[in-house]
Amino acid sequence: MRHILYFFLIALIFSCKNDTSKNEVVEREIPPVVRDSTDFREFRVLDSRYIVKDDLWKPFSKNLEDFTEETYNNLKPLVLEQDIPTLQKHISNGDLSYELLTKFYLYRIRKFDRENDLSLNSIIALNPDVIQEAIDLDNDDYDPKKTHQIFGMPILLKDNINASGMMTTAGAVALRDNNAEDSYITNRLRSNGAIILGKANLSEWAYFFCGDCPSGYSAIGGQTLNPYGRRTMDTGGSSSGSGVSVAANFSVGAVGSETSGSILSPSSSNSIVGLKPTIGLLGRSGIVPISSTLDTPGPMTKNVIDNAILLDAMSGFDAADSKAIKSQVTSYSESLKKSSLEGKRFGAFKRLMEDSLYVAAIKVLRNKGAEVVEVDEIEVKRSGFISLLNLDMKKDLPEYLANSASKSVEITSVQDVIDFNNLDSLDRSPYGQRLFKGIVDDPGSLQYLDSIKTDLKTKSRLYFDTPFEKQNLDGFLSINNFHAGWAATAEYPALTVPMGYQETGRPRGLTFIAKPLKERSLLEWAYVYEKASKMRVPPKNYN
């Protein structure tokens, strides 16, 4: 199996040729660890059938006329792979401006992203007002003591996150006219001065749609490709465009969303830092859902300091979110200055010790003062995960469509989407709609949904908490999204950071897992490891 969104793997493992009967709920056990490989499905569709490149760039034709290849090359040392504090320093010194920074990213996107030999298909839409917004910020007085560090930084949003002035499609043709109001986190970003550069491609409907398609594919955006191996390495799903665009230096950072692995998977697959926070820490209103139980947005960046800054900029209490949490941390980025691993105890899963990169990462942690204990995974049988997603989406998607989508969107349910796609399945659903059909066919009641939520959470916490307590651990160490499913249903936060590359050049991520509201700890641990290991290497063809 490929290294892709966790629940998609589950669906594949336990799928059968016929759709689930309407008269029964099929229980599916969740595998304890996800493995990955280089096996690939054939790409039936590569380029988008709905994005016209000339139309995408028409709003910028005049404003980019004076931005030449020479200008671009002169700015590369100032921008490529630089963190936010460094970019702000260049701007304060007069070597750079928010306008030039924005134009730099636009130039790179136009140069690399679509319809050429290096195309990645990571961007679905661009903010037509983005250059003027950058110019306006240049005319403001940036005061580092008063202004958020995200000020003037171009950020991409996964295209299931509402942002006014751009469509929010979730990659689906049925939502191509969904010009909705800002989501809560989009509003937070803009309030803090961030520039919303555009929308990133994703696995359609956050990879809970087709069931038999490659990760990174959507009808609107086409097939997103991995810059470390365009047609040989998986992008990870479902925040594929967010991961790829950050890896290729198309923006300062991006926002992804995760139900089970959708931030961890593309982040580790594209050698970037991705944080899946505690559910409710970041507001979720105005985001196309899968599961109100498990969904969360999260920051995806090239380094840990930017991840903390982006998390700071999005934080706030979303009163419209039923699981909203008030964070007690005033600044995640400031806390990194005191980062240390001295005396921290981590659990390392014995079955992962065959991975040489994992073993090398553990050595780095030990050299920085951490204690790492090898642990066995306890036997825990869980079931009902797919039904949880089915039943949540069956009720959550209509709520989003009624309350957060544009009034021009006519669909009101999952069945409406299926019917709409059936009118032109070749262009709208070339890989089929198996998982959407499973949602409609699942007969589970709301009472059953409540019972599986409780059961999955209880058993998943038992899986972590048994060694947590026995070994007096601060956190766990995993690889990529191997334990994303357990962390998801336990509702534990997780962060992945680059830990190297396999012989094929395939990126690997070291993933930290902790108890709820331990984001500051996750960021501090990753920060120390990142500084000591220096493992991220940008994709060579995109320098």
C-alpha positions in Angstrom: 0.0 0.0 0.0 1.0 3.6 -0.6 1.7 6.1 2.1 -1.6 8.0 1.9 -4.4 9.2 4.0 -5.0 6.7 6.8 -8.7 6.2 6.5 -8.3 5.7 2.7 -6.0 2.8 3.5 -8.5 1.4 5.9 -11.2 1.6 3.2 -8.9 -0.2 0.7 -8.0 -3.0 3.2 -11.5 -3.8 4.1 -13.3 -3.0 0.9 -15.1 -5.6 -1.2 -16.4 -5.6 -4.8 -20.0 -4.8 -3.8 -21.2 -1.7 -2.0 -22.1 -2.0 1.6 -25.6 -3.3 2.1 -28.2 -0.8 3.2 -29.3 -3.3 5.8 -26.1 -3.7 7.7 -23.2 -1.7 9.2 -19.9 -3.2 8.3 -17.4 -3.1 11.1 -13.8 -2.5 10.1 -10.9 -3.0 12.4 -8.2 -0.3 12.2 -4.7 -1.6 11.5 -2.2 -0.7 14.2 0.4 0.8 12.0 0.4 2.1 8.4 3.2 1.0 6.1 4.1 2.7 2.9 5.6 1.7 -0.4 6.2 3.0 -3.9 3.3 1.2 -5.6 1.2 3.6 -7.7 -2.2 3.5 -9.4 -2.2 4.7 -13.0 -3.1 8.4 -13.3 -6.3 8.5 -15.4 -6.2 12.3 -15.3 -3.2 14.6 -14.9 -4.1 18.2 -15.7 -7.2 19.9 -14.6 -10.2 20.0 -17.0 -11.6 23.0 -15.3 -8.7 25.4 -14.7 -7.8 27.6 -17.7 -4.2 28.8 -17.2 -4.7 32.1 -19.0 -7.8 32.9 -16.9 -5.8 32.1 -13.7 -3.1 34.6 -14.6 -5.2 37.3 -16.3 -5.6 39.4 -13.1 -1.8 39.7 -12.7 -0.8 40.3 -16.3 0.0 44.1 -15.9 1.3 43.9 -12.3 3.8 41.2 -13.2 5.1 42.9 -16.4 8.0 44.6 -14.5 8.9 41.4 -12.5 11.6 39.9 -14.8 13.6 36.7 -14.6 16.5 38.9 -13.5 14.5 40.3 -10.6 13.4 36.8 -9.7 17.0 35.5 -9.6 18.2 38.4 -7.6 15.5 37.7 -4.9 16.1 34.0 -4.7 18.8 34.2 -2.0 16.6 36.4 0.1 13.5 34.2 -0.1 14.1 30.6 -0.9 14.0 28.4 2.2 14.0 31.5 4.5 12.0 31.5 7.7 9.5 34.3 8.6 11.8 36.2 11.0 14.5 36.3 8.3 12.0 37.5 5.7 10.7 40.2 8.0 14.3 41.3 8.7 15.0 41.6 4.9 11.9 43.7 4.6 12.8 45.9 7.6 16.3 46.4 6.0 14.7 47.5 2.7 16.2 44.6 0.8 12.7 43.2 0.2 9.1 44.3 0.4 5.7 42.6 0.8 4.9 43.4 -2.8 8.1 41.9 -4.1 7.7 38.8 -1.9 4.2 38.3 -3.2 5.3 38.7 -6.8 8.2 36.3 -6.2 5.8 33.6 -5.2 3.4 34.3 -8.0 6.3 34.2 -10.5 7.4 30.8 -9.1 3.8 29.4 -9.3 3.5 30.6 -12.9 6.9 29.2 -13.7 6.5 25.7 -12.2 3.0 24.8 -11.3 1.0 24.0 -14.4 1.4 22.8 -18.0 5.2 22.3 -18.2 7.7 19.6 -17.7 8.0 20.4 -14.0 4.4 21.1 -13.3 3.1 20.1 -9.9 -0.6 21.1 -10.1 -0.6 22.3 -6.5 -2.6 25.5 -6.8 -6.3 25.6 -7.6 -6.9 29.4 -7.3 -5.1 32.7 -6.7 -6.4 35.7 -4.9 -6.9 38.3 -7.7 -6.3 41.2 -5.2 -3.2 39.8 -3.6 -0.7 42.3 -5.1 -2.7 45.3 -4.1 -3.1 43.9 -0.6 0.7 43.5 -0.4 1.2 47.1 -1.6 -1.2 48.3 1.0 0.8 46.5 3.7 4.0 48.0 2.5 2.4 51.4 3.2 1.7 50.4 6.8 4.3 50.8 9.5 5.4 47.3 10.6 6.3 47.4 14.3 7.7 44.0 15.4 6.7 44.9 19.0 3.1 45.5 18.1 2.5 43.6 14.9 2.1 39.9 14.5 5.0 38.2 12.7 2.6 36.8 10.1 2.1 40.4 8.9 2.6 40.6 5.1 3.4 36.9 4.7 1.7 35.2 1.7 -0.2 32.0 2.9 -2.0 29.4 0.9 -5.2 27.7 2.1 -6.3 24.2 1.4 -9.3 24.5 -0.9 -11.8 23.2 1.7 -11.2 26.4 3.8 -13.5 29.3 3.0 -11.9 32.6 1.9 -14.0 35.4 0.4 -13.1 36.4 -3.1 -12.1 32.9 -4.1 -14.2 29.8 -4.6 -14.0 27.0 -2.0 -14.5 23.8 -3.9 -13.0 20.9 -1.9 -11.8 20.0 -5.3 -15.3 19.1 -6.4 -17.1 20.4 -9.5 -20.3 20.6 -7.4 -18.8 23.4 -5.4 -17.1 25.4 -8.2 -19.4 28.4 -7.6 -19.0 28.3 -3.8 -17.8 31.9 -3.1 -18.3 31.8 0.6 -17.5 34.2 3.5 -14.2 33.8 5.4 -13.8 30.8 7.7 -12.9 31.6 11.3 -9.2 30.9 10.8 -9.1 32.8 7.5 -10.5 35.8 9.4 -7.9 35.3 12.1 -5.1 35.3 9.5 -6.3 38.4 7.8 -6.8 40.2 11.1 -3.2 39.5 11.9 -2.0 40.9 8.6 -1.4 37.7 6.6 -1.9 37.8 2.9 -4.1 35.0 1.5 -2.2 34.1 -1.6 -4.6 31.5 -3.0 -6.0 28.0 -2.6 -4.1 24.8 -2.7 -5.3 21.6 -4.4 -6.3 18.6 -2.3 -7.5 15.1 -2.6 -11.2 15.7 -3.5 -13.5 16.0 -0.6 -10.5 15.6 1.7 -9.9 12.0 0.3 -13.2 10.7 1.5 -14.9 10.5 -1.9 -13.6 8.1 -4.6 -11.9 5.3 -2.7 -10.0 4.1 -5.8 -8.1 7.2 -6.8 -4.5 8.4 -6.3 -3.9 10.8 -3.4 -3.7 14.4 -4.6 -6.4 14.1 -7.3 -9.4 16.4 -7.5 -11.7 17.1 -10.4 -11.1 20.8 -10.2 -7.4 20.8 -9.5 -6.2 17.7 -11.4 -3.4 15.5 -10.1 -1.0 17.1 -7.6 2.6 15.7 -8.0 5.4 15.4 -5.6 8.4 17.7 -6.3 10.8 15.1 -5.0 9.6 12.6 -7.6 6.9 14.0 -9.8 5.4 10.7 -11.0 7.3 8.2 -8.8 6.5 9.4 -5.2 3.1 9.9 -3.6 2.1 13.4 -2.5 0.3 12.1 0.5 -3.3 13.1 1.1 -5.4 14.9 1.5 -3.6 18.2 2.1 -1.5 17.4 -0.9 -1.4 20.8 -2.5 -0.6 22.5 0.8 2.4 20.1 1.3 3.7 20.3 -2.3 3.4 24.1 -2.5 5.3 24.7 0.7 8.0 22.1 -0.3 8.4 23.9 -3.7 8.6 27.4 -2.1 5.4 28.7 -3.6 4.4 30.4 -0.3 5.7 31.2 3.1 3.4 28.5 4.5 0.1 26.8 4.0 -2.9 25.7 6.0 -4.0 22.1 5.7 -6.7 20.1 7.5 -6.7 16.6 9.0 -9.2 14.0 9.9 -6.7 11.1 10.1 -3.3 11.7 8.6 -4.2 14.5 6.1 -1.6 16.9 7.5 1.0 14.4 8.7 1.0 12.4 5.5 1.6 15.2 2.9 4.0 17.0 5.3 6.2 13.9 5.7 5.9 13.0 2.0 7.1 16.4 1.0 9.8 17.0 3.7 8.1 19.8 5.6 6.8 20.4 9.1 3.1 19.7 9.7 1.1 20.1 12.9 -2.2 18.3 13.6 -3.3 20.2 16.7 -5.7 19.2 19.4 -9.3 19.2 18.0 -10.9 22.6 18.8 -7.7 24.5 19.4 -8.1 26.1 16.0 -11.6 27.2 14.8 -13.3 24.9 12.3 -16.3 26.9 11.2 -16.3 27.6 7.5 -14.4 24.5 6.6 -15.9 21.8 4.4 -16.1 18.9 6.8 -15.8 15.1 6.9 -16.2 14.6 10.6 -17.0 17.1 13.3 -15.6 14.6 15.7 -12.1 14.4 14.2 -11.5 17.3 11.8 -9.0 20.1 12.5 -7.1 22.6 10.4 -3.3 22.9 11.0 -0.2 24.8 9.9 2.2 23.3 7.2 5.6 25.1 6.8 9.2 24.5 5.8 10.5 24.9 9.4 9.3 24.8 13.0 9.5 28.5 13.8 7.2 29.3 10.9 4.8 26.5 12.1 4.6 28.1 15.5 4.1 31.6 14.0 1.3 30.3 11.7 -0.3 28.5 14.6 -0.2 31.7 16.7 -1.8 33.7 13.9 -4.8 31.3 13.5 -5.4 30.8 17.3 -8.5 32.0 18.9 -11.8 30.8 20.4 -14.4 30.0 17.7 -17.7 30.3 19.3 -19.4 28.6 16.4 -17.3 25.4 16.9 -18.9 22.9 19.3 -15.4 21.6 20.3 -13.7 25.0 20.7 -10.9 25.2 23.3 -9.4 28.3 24.8 -5.6 28.0 24.6 -3.6 29.0 27.7 -0.5 29.6 25.5 0.0 33.3 24.6 2.7 32.7 22.0 3.9 29.3 20.7 6.7 31.0 18.7 8.1 32.8 21.8 8.2 29.6 23.8 10.7 28.0 21.3 13.4 30.2 22.7 13.4 28.0 25.8 13.3 24.7 24.0 15.2 21.8 25.5 15.0 18.0 25.5 16.9 17.5 28.7 15.1 14.9 30.8 12.3 14.4 28.3 11.2 10.7 27.9 9.9 9.4 24.6 8.5 6.1 23.6 9.9 4.5 20.4 7.9 1.8 18.9 10.0 -1.4 18.7 8.5 -2.4 15.3 9.8 0.8 13.8 13.4 0.2 14.9 14.2 -1.5 11.6 14.1 2.0 9.9 17.6 3.4 9.8 16.4 7.0 9.6 14.2 6.5 12.7 17.2 5.0 14.6 19.4 7.9 13.5 16.7 10.4 14.6 16.6 8.8 18.0 20.3 9.1 18.4 20.0 12.9 17.7 17.4 13.2 20.4 19.5 11.2 22.9 22.5 13.5 22.1 20.3 16.5 23.0 19.5 15.0 26.4 16.3 13.0 25.8 15.7 9.6 27.1 14.1 7.2 24.5 12.5 4.0 25.7 11.6 1.2 23.3 7.9 0.2 23.8 5.7 -2.6 22.6 2.3 -1.8 21.2 -0.5 -3.2 23.2 -3.2 -5.3 21.5 -6.3 -3.1 21.1 -9.1 -4.1 18.8 -11.2 -1.2 17.4 -14.0 -1.1 14.9 -16.5 1.4 13.4 -14.0 3.9 12.2 -15.5 4.2 8.6 -19.0 4.3 10.0 -17.9 7.2 12.3 -16.8 9.1 9.2 -19.9 8.0 7.2 -22.3 9.1 9.8 -20.6 12.3 10.7 -20.3 13.4 7.1 -23.9 12.5 6.4 -25.0 15.1 8.9 -22.0 17.5 8.9 -21.9 18.2 5.1 -25.5 19.4 4.9 -24.9 21.7 7.9 -21.9 23.3 6.1 -23.9 23.6 2.9 -26.8 25.3 4.7 -24.8 27.6 7.0 -21.4 28.2 5.5 -21.6 27.8 1.7 -22.5 30.3 -0.9 -26.3 30.6 -1.6 -25.5 29.8 -5.2 -24.6 26.3 -4.3 -27.6 24.1 -5.1 -26.5 20.7 -3.6 -27.7 20.0 -0.1 -26.5 16.5 0.7 -24.1 13.7 -0.2 -26.7 12.1 -2.4 -27.1 15.4 -4.3 -23.3 15.3 -5.0 -23.5 11.7 -6.3 -26.4 12.6 -8.6 -24.7 15.7 -9.9 -21.5 13.8 -10.7 -23.4 11.1 -12.5 -24.5 13.6 -15.1 -20.9 13.8 -16.3 -18.9 11.1 -14.5 -16.0 11.2 -17.0 -15.1 14.7 -16.0 -16.6 15.0 -12.5 -15.8 11.6 -11.0 -13.5 9.6 -13.3 -12.4 7.3 -10.4 -15.9 6.7 -9.2 -17.6 7.7 -5.9 -17.4 4.6 -3.9 -16.8 6.2 -0.5 -19.6 8.7 -1.0 -21.9 5.8 -1.9 -20.8 4.2 1.3 -21.9 7.2 3.3 -25.4 7.1 1.8 -25.7 3.4 2.3 -24.6 3.3 5.9 -27.7 2.7 8.0 -26.1 3.6 11.4 -28.1 5.7 13.8 -27.0 8.8 15.7 -27.1 6.6 18.8 -24.7 4.2 17.1 -22.5 7.1 16.1 -22.2 8.2 19.7 -21.3 4.7 20.9 -18.5 4.2 18.3 -17.1 7.7 19.1 -16.8 6.7 22.7 -15.5 3.3 22.0 -12.8 4.5 19.5 -11.6 7.3 21.8 -11.5 5.1 24.9 -9.5 2.3 23.1 -7.2 4.6 21.3 -6.3 6.4 24.5 -5.7 3.1 26.1 -3.2 2.3 23.3 -1.2 5.4 24.1 -1.8 5.8 27.8 -0.8 2.3 28.9 2.9 2.9 27.9 2.6 6.6 28.8 1.9 5.6 32.4 4.1 2.5 32.6 7.2 4.3 31.3 6.4 7.8 32.6 6.6 9.2 29.0 6.3 12.8 27.8 5.5 11.7 24.2 5.8 9.1 21.4 8.0 8.9 18.4 6.6 7.6 15.1 7.2 7.9 11.4 5.2 9.9 8.8 1.5 9.1 9.4 2.0 5.6 10.7 0.1 6.2 13.9 -2.2 9.0 12.6 -5.3 6.9 13.0 -4.6 6.2 16.6 -3.8 9.8 17.3 -6.9 10.9 15.5 -9.4 8.8 17.4 -7.6 9.4 20.7 -7.8 13.1 19.8 -4.1 13.6 20.6 -2.0 16.2 18.7 0.9 15.2 16.5 3.7 17.0 14.6 6.0 15.7 11.9 9.4 17.2 11.0 11.8 16.1 8.2 14.2 13.3 9.4 15.9 12.5 6.1 15.5 10.6 2.8 15.4 7.0 1.8 17.9 5.7 -0.9 15.3 6.5 -3.5 15.2 10.1 -2.4 11.8 9.6 -0.8 11.3 12.0 2.2 10.6 10.7 5.7 9.3 12.5 8.7 9.9 12.0 12.4 6.5 12.3 14.1 6.0 13.4 17.7 2.7 12.5 19.5 1.6 14.0 22.8 -1.5 14.4 25.0 -4.1 17.0 24.3 -3.1 20.7 24.4 0.7 19.8 24.3 1.3 21.7 21.1 3.9 23.9 22.8 5.8 20.7 23.8 5.5 19.2 20.3 6.9 22.4 18.7 9.8 22.7 21.3 10.8 19.0 20.8 10.7 19.4 17.0 12.6 22.7 17.1 15.5 21.1 19.0 15.6 18.1 16.7 15.3 20.3 13.6 18.2 22.5 14.7 20.4 19.5 15.6 19.7 17.4 12.6 19.1 19.9 9.8 17.5 17.3 7.6 15.3 19.2 5.2 16.7 19.5 1.7 14.6 21.4 -0.9 13.6 19.5 -4.1 16.5 19.9 -6.5 14.5 20.8 -9.7 12.8 23.7 -8.0 15.7 25.8 -6.9 
